Structures are given as C-alpha cells and as structure tokens.
Amino acid sequence: MSYSKEDVKELIEIEDVCTLLEYLDAEPQMYSDYIIAKTICHNGDSRKLYYYAESGLFKCYTHCEDAFDVFELIQKILDINDLNKAIYWVVNFFNLTHKLSDAETYDSEDWKIFNRYDKINDIEVKDNKELQYKIYSPAMLEFYPQPEIVSWTKENITKEVCDYMGIRYDPVGGNILIPHKNEYGDLIGIRQRTLVQEEEKYGKYKPWKYGKQLYNHALSFNLYGLDLAKENIKRAEMAIVVESEKAVLQYISYFGTKNNLCVAVCGNKLSKYQFQLLQKYGAKEIVIGFDRDFEDDDIKGQEELENKLQKIYDKYSSMANISFLYDAQRDRLGYKCSPTDAGKETFLYLFRNRVVL
C-alpha cells in the first residue's frame, strides 16, 4: 500500500516524534512545541537536532543544510532511497493503517527492503502489532549479590521488594542493576543506577554495559513492572503509572505484591504503545503519578507540568478514565519528588484526592 505523505503527517503528534527519536537512540528531550535530540541524521553525538511541532520539520544545526521531515529522517537513518518506502515504514511503526483510507495498491515486492530493518536486531514490529524484543538470559545476573541497599531502605524500599523485583548490585562499578522485563516476564534490558556521586553528572540511570554488550531497550515500548502487576490490574481495572523504577519499588513496599497496581514509564510521558498495553490488561482507570518537577516559586515549571498532564488527558481520556496524583497545595511533595517519595500516608492522601480534569 502507498499513502499520502500529508495524510500521514497529520496523524503524527510531537509525542509520537519523541517516541520515534527514543527508538532511534537519539536521547530526545521534549518541550512544549519542540524537541532537542542527538544529531542522528548524520551519526553525530551533539545535541543540535531540533524538531519543531508547528512546521513538522527537523533542523540540524551542525551538518545538514536543509530542514527535513520525519520521512526524510527515516531515509537518512535507514538509507532508504524511495520516499514511499520511508512513508510505509512510518505508517507501520505508528500503526496508522487503520486511520488511513483510500490507499492505493502497491507491489508487495517493493516492501521487501524492510526485511533488513528490524532495528536492527533489537526490536521489530510483527504483523500482530506486538513488538518482539531481543531476549537475554537471566542467568547472567545470578552471580551478582543482593545486599540491602541502605540508601534505598531510607527511601522506603525494603530489601524483600528489591529481591522480589530481581534487583542486584555490581560492586565493581558501584551500580544498582535493575532488570527490565516485558509483559511476559522475559528479560529485555538492564538499567543501572549509579551510587557514585561523581558519576551522577553523566546521568543517574543508563543502560548497563558488560564487556562490549549494552543491555538497552526502547523504554517507550515497555512498562517496568507490568509482568508482575498485570493480573492485579485486570482484577482492579486500574493502573497507577509513575516515572521511575524506584517509585514502583516504593509502592510495592507500601502495599505488598498482592495489591500491586503500579508500573513505570521510565520517563515523563505515556506513549501510545504503553497506553495500549494497559488497555490490553483491562485498565479502565489510569492514575498518572508523575514527579513534581518545579520549585515552589517556579510558575513556569508548574505550568509546563500541568500542560503535559493536560495533553495526556486530551489524548487518552476518550478511551479510559484518566486521573492524576497532583500536589495542588504544594505542601506534600518536594522538588523532583514522586508521589511515592514522601511515604505511604502522603501517597494515600494524593490518591484519595486525585485530580480528574
């Protein structure tokens, strides 16, 4: 099938572009109407690739002379000469087929090129619209110790919950190792949380690297903890969505494994794929508990967070009940705090007073 370039572009939102850039390892940062990412358009590492929502175009400020759209980006990254094939790749990636009509028949031989682009050993889109990750053997973690992590104990995370979630410690690198599993319980990635303060300037969380193997995965195409929470989500018809793995561990420490409804997006947005995963497991209400990313006097930061939450509501509220754990009075959570950070009673207060837009 071939599709109109303009019709496809109209269906792609800025959040979708951010998801695509994350998938392409561009490390995107999304703002209200633009995105900043690594210059993957020419295999660069500088953060000077900008995407502007108003125009729907990318601009590289280091190498590429002309602005380009998402299809041209795919052509550059995957070395596709035919624009129609790049459009098809984008349609398939975002599962837009059912939203597009009046498509013309195209010779299926033209699409054989995509057999070479299963991203290339990391993740591929199957005909049933599920994603097949590269699966790792959990045996590789068995010899790493599971000591009590004192700093996490002080933050209301019990050793029993760490053991339950398979948390390990790498004494050589000074890192906490956090296994990430898909909805079926297969190991698809390992993230490390550094305990070395000097290393935090490079990021507290990043994929674990052992030898030459980097255990990364596309975070927007998974939900941390879903494999262990999905049956409870089915029964309760509710899911609680937080930003970080630590918040999931805190939630389970407060309420136990039998009452666990909590999953993490490992970021500050809820992708379409993550939303569809929650729907798959019967979540009729999705409670968003993102971090408070603003100081008391930071009006702009508060507005940015509220706009982000409003976009989530606008995007998904027609398909599920969306509510938010939000410290409206600014007296429950500190700067950068998750709704789980201030203890069980604070979480319960925010939950009982969750906001529905």
N, C-alpha and C positions, 0 to 999 in steps of 0.2 A: 504494500500500500504506500502511496505517497500522500503528503499532507501539505496544506498551505503553510508557509513559513509564518505569516502574520497570524493565522488562526492559532497556531501552537504558541506563539509568543504571548498572546493574550491570556493564555491559561497558566503562564508561569509567573509566580509571585516572587518577591525578593527572598522570602524564606526558602523557596524551592532552590533558588540560585545558591543560597548559602549551603543548603544540603548537598548540592552538586559539588561545590568547591571543597567541602569537607571530604566527600567521597574521593576527590582527586588529590587529596593530601595538600590542599592549598592553605590550610590553617586560617579560615576566614574569621573576621570579626565583623558582625553586622551592627549597623547603626540605624537610625530611623528611616533613612532613604538612600543609603549607600552601604557598600561592603568594601573592606580592605582585606587583601589576601596576598599570598606569595605570588611572584611572577612566574607561575607555572606555564604561561603561554610560550615561554622560551627556556624552560628548565632553570629559571632563576630562583634565588633564595630571598631576594629583597622583598619587603612588604610594600610594593608600589603598584600592585594591580588593583584598580578600583572598578567597582560595578555601581552604576547609577540607576536607581529604580525608575526615575522619571523618563529617561531615554531608553532604558533596557539595553544599555551598551557598556562594554568594558573599555577601560583606558589604561594602558600600561605606560608608566612614566619612566621606564628605563631603556626600553629597546624597541618595542613595536611602534610604528609611526602612526597608524590609523586606529580609530576606535573599531570595536568589533562586537558582535552579539554572541549569545550563548552557543549558537550553532557553529560559528566560526571558531570559537574557543575549542569545541569538541574536535573540529577539523585539525586544529593546531596540535592538540594533545595526542590524538589517536592517529594522526597522519592520514586523514580521510580526504581525498580529493573531491569527491562528489558531495555537494551540499545536500542533496536529497537523502543521502545515506546518514549524514550527520543529523538531519531533522528526524529521521526514523529512530536513530539512537536515543535522542532526547525524548521522543514520544514514548518509547519503550521504557526508558529509565524512570520517567514520572508516571507511567501507567495512565496515559492520557487517551488511549484508544477509544474508550467508551464515551469520551466527551467530544470526540471529533466525528463529524459526519461528512457525507458526500466525498469520501476519499476515492481516488482512482485506483484501479488495479495496477499493480506493478509486478514485473517479473521477479519471482522469488529468488532467482539466481543472483540478482543484484544484491541481495542481503547476506550472501554467504560470507562477505567480508567481516561480518560481526562475530563469526566464529573465532576470530583471532583476538577479540577484545573482551574477554570475560574478566577484565580488570584484575585483572590480569593476574590470574591465579589466586586472587584474594576474595572476590565476591562476584557473583553473576546472577542475572535475573532469569528465572526459569519461566516456562510457559504458564505455570500456575500462579505466577506473580509473587511467589515466595522467593526469598534470597538464600542462596546456598553459600555459606562461608567456608573458608579453609578451616578444618578441624585439627586441633592439636591434641596430643596425648597428655592427659593429666599426670601421668607417671613422672614427668619431668620436674614436678613440684614436690613430689613426695619426700625428698631428702632435705627440703628447706624447713627450718624449725617453725614452730607455732608458739612462741613465747607470749607472755602477757605484754601488750603494748601499753606502757604506763601512761603515755600522753593521751592515748585514746580512752583508757579507763577513766581518766579525769574528765573526759568529754562524754561520759555516759554511754560508752560502748563496752560491753562485757566481753571477757575472753571466750565465754561459751558461744556467743554470737559470732565472734571472729572465726572460731573453729568451725561453726556451722556453715559459714559462708566461704570456707576454704582459704582464709587469709594466711599468708606466710610472711617470713622475714628473710631478707637477703643480707646477711651480716657483712659481706664484702663491700657491697655498695651502700649499705645503710638505708635500704629501701624496704617499705612495706609492699608486698606483692598481692595484687587484687585480681583474682581470676574473673574473667568475664565469660559468661555462658549464654548461648542462645536460648530460645524459649523451650527447647527440648533437653537442655542440660549439657549440651556439647561445649567444650572449651574452645572459644573462638578468638580469644585475645587475653593479654595480661597487662594490666596497668601497674605502674609503680608510683608510690607516694614517698618522696624523699623525706628523711628525718634529719638530713644535714642542712643546717640553716644556710650555709654558703651556696648550696645548690638550688635553693628556692628561687633565686633570681632567674633561673632557666625554666621555671615552672614547677609547681609542687607535684603535678600529675603529668605523666607522659607514658607512652608505651614502654614496656620492659624490653631490654635488649640483652640477649645471652649469646655470647660469641658474635657471629655475624647475623643471627636471626633476630628480627624485630617483631615482637608479638603485638602488632597493632591490628585494629579493625575499624570499620566505619561506624562511629558511635551513633550516628543518626539513624542507623538501620538496626538498632537493638535497644533493649531496655534492661539495664542492670537489675538483676534480682527477679525478673519475670518468671524464670523457670521454677522458682520456689514459691512465688506468690500467686501464680495463675489460678490454682484451684480455689484459693480463698477469694480471689477477685470474682470468680464465677459465682460463688455462693452469695457474696455480699452485693454483687452487681455494682461494685465501686472500686476505684483505684486511686491511690494517693501518689502523686508524681512529684518528685523532688529533683534537685540538681545533681547531687553528688552521691557517691557510694557511701560515704560516711553517714549521710542523713538516713539512708536505708538501714545501716547497721544500728544507728541510734533508735530508729523506730522499732526494729525487732527487739532491741534490748528493753524498751519500754513495755511492749505489748505481747511479746512472745511470738514464736513461729506459727502457732495456730491462728493467730489474729493478724498475720502479716498481709497487708494490702499495698505495700509500698514498693515502688520501683523508681529508678533514677534515669534521667535522660543524659546525664554526664555532659551537661552544657546548660544553656539558659533559653532553650526553645524546645517546643514539642513538634517534631517533624510529622508529616503525613503518615509515613510508614509506622512510626511509633504509635500514633493515634489509632491506626488500623489494627495494630497488634492488640491494643487494649479493647477495641471493639470485638476482636476475634474471641477474646476470653470473657465477653459478657459485661464489660464495664458500661453501665448506663449513666453513672455519675463519675466524672473525673475531677479530682480535687488537686489543684495546682498549688504546690508549696515551694515556690522559688525563693532564693536568698534575697534579703533586703540589701540591695546594692546602692544605698545612698545614706549620707550622714544626715543628722537632724536638720541642719540648715541648708541642705542641698536640694533646693526646689527643682532644679533641672533634672537631677538624678531621679528624684521621685516621679517626676512626670514621664521620664523615659521608661521606668519600670511599669508605670500604670498604662502607658501606651502599648508596651509589649504584651501585658496581660489582656488588654482590650483586643489586640489583634488575635490572640489565641481564642478568645471568646467569639469574636466575629467569624473566625474560620471554622470552628467546630461546634458551636452551640446548637446548630440546627440538627446535629446528629447525636448529641449527648448532652446531659446536664453538666455544665462547666461551672465550677466554683473555685474560690481562691482563699488560701490562708494568707491573710494580709494584716500586718500590724498598723492599722489605720491611725491609732492613737500615738504611735511611735514610742511606746513605753514598755514593750515586751521584748523586742529584739534589738540587738546592737548592729552596728555596721557590718555588712558581709555575713550576717548570721542567717542560717537556715531556720525554718520553723521548729526544727527538732533540736537546735543547739542549746536552747535555754531550759531544757528539762521537760519532763512528761506533762506536768501541770500546765505549763505555758503552751505546749502543743495542743493539749485538750481544750484550753481556752480559745485558741485560734481556730480549732476545728469546730467547736460549738458556735462560734461567731463567724464562720466562713462567709465570704462575700459572694453574692450572686449578682452579676451585672444586669 
